[in-house]
Amino acid sequence: MTDTPKKEPSVPRPATTVLLLRPSKPGDAGSPLEVFMVVRHHAIDSFSGALVFPGGKLEEADGDARLAARCGGADKISPEELKFRVAGVREAFEECGVLLARKRGQRAVIAAAELKPIEDKWRAKLTKDEASILDLVEAEDLELATDLMTPYAHWITPVFVPKRFDTWFFLAEAPEDQIALHDGSESTDSVWIGAQQAIDEAVAGRRTLVHATTKNLELLAEGKTVVGALSQASERKIVTVQPWVEARDGKKFLHIPEGAGYRNLVREMPPPAAVPQVGR
């Protein structure tokens, strides 16, 4: 009898996730933070029905060398990291209509009035892959505000999950007068919500969260305010998290490594039919 060959894990796809933050009371930097989250469409095969942060896979154009001249702080960001930041800006625009960009030569991110004609012209084209982020910034003479994105976490989907992602998470304060709204295709609902509130609603059965989302919400809740969360993220060393499984006493436990800033590093796994995906 011949043993069945062991199937090799799939190669994780590079991806970016953006945690857009705002104070719960407009204009009050000391008020508790809220984070923008979307509900994934039930027809989507990754994280369907789950409450997640906006994000998605990298596109080849996100790493175009010509973008470096149109990215804030590009001289202080490695080309490898820059393409993940660019993807984050693009995904936030495609998925929720927030564009972290400024007119070249200006310091402020574009206001809602400036954004409207850009959104009308470009958002659908980018979503349908009829244009790239480079096309947008060159045509509109924009600089992407990649300097306003703070690296937050790096997660790689476990080897036992068929569809895997190599995901960088970034924090960014949402422009005050831009309106974030789900796209209606990949996501079917959206909400500005406190980090702990999202966790509590999941525990109560009113929300669905995947493991990586829960852990990053826990971390975000410790920051309390937008300023606090950004400050903590800038001081924390990013440690790659690739969960693994260990079995004992007839049960399976999902582990994440120490040193990444998370608490509760071990979680008992649910039955196989409900194995959590790890990504956003």
C-alpha positions in Angstrom: 0.0 0.0 0.0 1.4 3.3 -1.1 1.3 6.3 1.3 -0.6 9.3 0.0 1.9 12.1 -0.8 1.8 14.9 1.8 0.3 18.0 0.2 2.6 21.0 0.3 1.2 24.2 1.9 0.0 26.8 -0.6 2.2 29.9 -1.1 0.8 32.9 0.8 -0.3 35.8 -1.3 1.1 39.3 -0.4 -1.7 41.4 1.0 -2.3 44.6 3.0 -4.9 45.6 5.6 -5.6 49.1 6.8 -7.0 50.1 10.1 -8.6 53.5 9.6 -9.0 55.3 12.9 -10.9 58.3 14.2 -11.9 59.8 17.6 -15.4 58.8 18.6 -16.2 62.4 19.2 -15.2 64.5 16.2 -12.5 67.1 17.0 -11.8 65.5 20.4 -8.5 63.8 20.2 -8.9 62.5 23.7 -12.1 60.6 23.1 -12.0 56.8 22.6 -10.9 55.6 19.2 -13.2 54.0 16.6 -12.0 51.8 13.7 -13.6 51.4 10.3 -14.7 47.8 9.6 -16.6 46.1 6.8 -18.7 43.0 6.6 -17.5 40.6 3.9 -20.0 39.5 1.2 -21.2 36.0 1.9 -20.3 35.0 -1.7 -16.7 35.8 -1.1 -14.6 32.7 -0.4 -12.2 34.4 2.1 -13.7 35.5 5.4 -17.3 35.5 4.1 -19.7 37.2 6.5 -16.9 38.3 8.8 -16.3 41.8 10.1 -12.9 42.7 8.8 -10.6 45.7 8.2 -10.5 47.0 4.6 -7.7 45.4 2.6 -6.7 43.0 -0.1 -4.0 41.4 -2.3 -1.1 43.4 -3.8 -1.2 44.2 -7.5 1.8 44.3 -9.7 1.3 48.1 -10.2 1.6 48.7 -6.5 5.3 48.1 -6.7 5.9 50.2 -9.8 9.2 52.1 -9.3 7.7 55.3 -10.7 5.4 55.5 -7.7 8.3 56.3 -5.3 8.3 59.9 -6.6 4.7 60.2 -5.7 4.7 58.7 -2.2 5.2 60.7 0.9 8.3 59.7 2.9 9.4 57.2 0.2 13.0 58.0 0.9 12.6 56.6 4.4 10.7 53.5 3.4 12.1 50.4 1.8 10.8 49.6 -1.7 9.5 46.3 -0.3 7.5 48.0 2.4 6.4 50.9 0.2 4.5 48.6 -2.2 2.5 47.3 0.8 1.7 50.8 1.9 0.6 51.8 -1.7 -1.6 48.7 -1.8 -3.2 49.9 1.5 -3.9 53.3 0.1 -5.4 51.8 -3.1 -7.5 49.2 -1.2 -8.9 51.8 1.2 -10.0 53.9 -1.8 -11.5 50.9 -3.7 -13.2 49.3 -0.7 -14.4 52.3 1.3 -13.8 55.5 -0.7 -11.2 57.0 1.6 -8.2 58.3 -0.3 -5.0 58.9 1.7 -3.4 61.3 -0.8 -2.6 65.0 -1.2 -2.1 67.4 -4.1 1.6 67.5 -4.9 3.3 70.3 -2.9 0.6 70.4 -0.2 0.7 68.9 3.3 -3.0 68.3 3.9 -4.8 65.3 2.6 -7.4 66.2 0.0 -10.8 67.3 1.3 -14.1 65.7 0.5 -14.9 68.4 -2.1 -11.7 67.6 -4.0 -12.2 63.9 -3.6 -15.7 63.6 -5.2 -14.7 64.1 -8.8 -11.7 61.8 -8.3 -13.8 59.1 -6.9 -16.4 59.4 -9.6 -13.8 59.1 -12.3 -11.4 56.5 -10.8 -12.8 54.3 -8.0 -14.8 52.0 -10.2 -11.9 51.8 -12.8 -9.5 50.7 -10.1 -11.9 48.2 -8.6 -12.5 46.6 -12.1 -8.7 46.7 -12.9 -9.3 49.1 -15.7 -6.7 51.5 -14.3 -3.9 51.3 -11.8 -3.0 53.5 -8.8 -0.2 54.9 -10.9 -2.6 56.1 -13.6 -4.7 57.8 -10.9 -1.8 59.7 -9.2 -0.3 60.8 -12.5 -3.5 62.0 -14.1 -4.6 63.9 -10.9 -1.1 65.0 -9.9 -1.3 63.5 -6.5 1.1 62.3 -3.9 0.0 59.2 -1.9 0.2 59.8 1.9 2.2 56.7 2.6 4.0 58.6 5.3 0.8 58.7 7.3 0.6 54.9 7.5 2.1 53.3 10.6 3.2 49.6 10.4 1.1 47.7 12.9 1.4 43.9 12.5 2.5 41.2 10.1 0.5 38.0 9.9 1.0 34.9 7.7 -1.9 32.4 7.4 -1.1 29.0 9.0 0.1 26.2 6.7 -3.0 24.1 7.2 -5.3 26.7 5.6 -5.8 26.2 1.8 -6.0 29.9 0.9 -3.1 31.8 2.5 -2.0 35.4 2.8 1.1 37.2 3.9 -0.5 40.3 5.3 0.9 43.6 6.5 -1.4 45.7 8.7 -1.1 49.5 8.9 -2.8 52.2 11.0 -3.9 55.5 9.5 -6.0 58.3 10.9 -8.9 58.8 8.6 -9.3 62.2 7.0 -11.8 64.1 9.1 -14.2 65.1 6.2 -13.9 62.1 4.0 -16.8 59.7 4.3 -15.9 56.0 4.6 -18.5 53.7 3.1 -18.4 50.0 2.0 -18.3 49.2 -1.7 -21.5 47.0 -1.8 -19.7 44.2 -3.7 -16.9 42.7 -1.7 -18.4 44.2 1.5 -22.1 44.5 2.3 -22.1 46.6 5.4 -19.7 48.9 7.3 -19.4 50.4 10.7 -17.2 52.7 12.8 -16.8 50.8 16.0 -14.8 50.8 19.2 -12.2 48.0 19.3 -13.5 46.4 22.5 -17.1 46.8 21.4 -16.4 44.8 18.2 -14.8 42.0 20.4 -17.7 42.1 22.8 -20.3 41.8 20.0 -18.5 38.8 18.6 -18.4 37.1 22.0 -22.2 37.8 22.2 -22.7 36.2 18.8 -23.7 39.4 17.0 -20.5 39.6 14.9 -18.1 37.1 13.3 -14.4 37.8 13.7 -11.5 35.8 12.4 -8.5 35.1 14.7 -6.1 37.8 13.4 -8.9 40.4 13.5 -9.7 39.6 17.1 -6.0 39.7 18.2 -5.4 43.1 16.4 -8.6 44.5 17.9 -7.4 43.5 21.4 -4.1 45.2 20.7 -5.9 48.3 19.3 -8.1 48.5 22.4 -5.0 49.0 24.6 -4.2 52.2 22.7 -7.5 53.7 23.8 -7.2 56.9 21.6 -6.1 57.5 18.0 -3.0 59.2 19.3 -2.3 56.4 21.8 -2.7 53.7 19.3 -0.4 55.4 16.8 2.2 56.0 19.5 2.1 52.4 20.7 2.4 51.1 17.1 5.4 53.3 16.3 7.3 52.1 19.4 6.4 48.4 19.1 8.7 46.0 17.2 6.9 44.1 14.4 7.2 40.4 14.9 5.8 38.1 12.2 2.9 36.0 13.4 2.3 32.7 11.7 0.0 30.6 14.0 0.7 26.9 14.5 -1.3 24.1 16.0 -0.3 21.8 18.9 -2.4 18.9 20.2 -2.8 17.8 23.8 -5.4 15.9 25.8 -7.4 15.2 22.6 -7.7 18.9 21.8 -6.0 21.2 19.4 -4.7 24.6 20.3 -3.7 27.5 18.1 -0.5 29.3 19.1 1.0 32.6 18.2 4.6 33.6 19.1 5.7 35.8 22.0 7.2 39.2 21.4 4.6 40.6 19.0 2.8 42.5 21.7 -0.3 40.2 22.0 -1.7 38.7 25.1 -3.4 35.3 25.4 -1.0 33.5 23.0 -2.9 30.2 23.0 -6.5 29.5 21.9 -8.4 26.2 21.8 -9.5 25.5 18.3 -13.2 24.9 17.5 -14.3 21.8 15.6 -12.8 21.3 12.1 -15.9 22.7 10.3 -15.3 26.0 12.0 -11.5 26.3 11.8 -10.7 30.1 11.9 -9.1 31.6 8.9 -6.2 34.0 9.7 -5.7 37.1 7.6 -7.5 40.3 8.2 
